[in-house]
């Protein structure tokens, strides 16, 4: 089931298994990506914060994240992001390409 919605101050992307490109303006928006498999997510906007959880076999590109980006419980996923701070936990076979001001918290 594909679900892209606004939920409690979060722009939620949940349960995807396809390619999407988010073109709308998401500045000052918090993004939550969860329970996606075999997908490609491309967000070429500056966002406020990012939370990724329970994602498998995906490629995610985020143009810029103003605050913290969190990645948890992901498997075989590629993340490319520009952010001030990234926190990574419980990820397996995951590649993270980050440009940031601070070292990652692992």
C-alpha positions, 0 to 999 in steps of 0.5 A, spaced: 500 500 500 502 506 498 501 512 502 504 519 502 500 524 507 501 529 512 501 527 519 502 531 525 507 536 522 510 530 518 510 529 511 509 521 511 512 517 505 510 510 507 509 503 504 512 505 497 515 500 492 516 504 486 520 510 484 518 517 486 520 524 485 517 529 490 517 536 487 513 540 491 516 545 496 518 542 503 522 547 506 520 547 513 517 540 513 519 534 517 519 528 513 518 521 515 520 515 510 518 508 513 516 501 511 518 502 504 521 496 499 525 496 493 524 503 491 527 510 489 526 516 493 528 523 490 527 529 494 531 535 491 529 540 496 531 543 503 527 540 508 527 541 516 528 534 519 528 527 516 526 520 520 527 514 516 525 507 519 524 500 517 526 501 509 529 495 505 532 495 498 531 502 497 535 508 494 534 515 497 536 522 495 535 528 500 538 535 497 539 538 504 536 537 511 537 543 515 537 539 522 538 532 524 537 526 520 535 519 523 536 512 520 534 506 524 532 499 522 534 499 515 537 494 510 540 494 504 539 501 503 543 507 500 542 514 502 545 520 499 544 527 504 547 533 505 545 535 513 548 538 519 547 532 523 546 524 522 544 519 527 544 512 524 542 506 528 541 498 527 542 498 520 545 492 516 548 493 509 547 500 508 551 505 504 550 512 507 554 518 503 553 524 507 556 531 507 555 535 513 558 539 519 559 534 524 561 527 524 555 522 524 553 519 530 553 511 530 
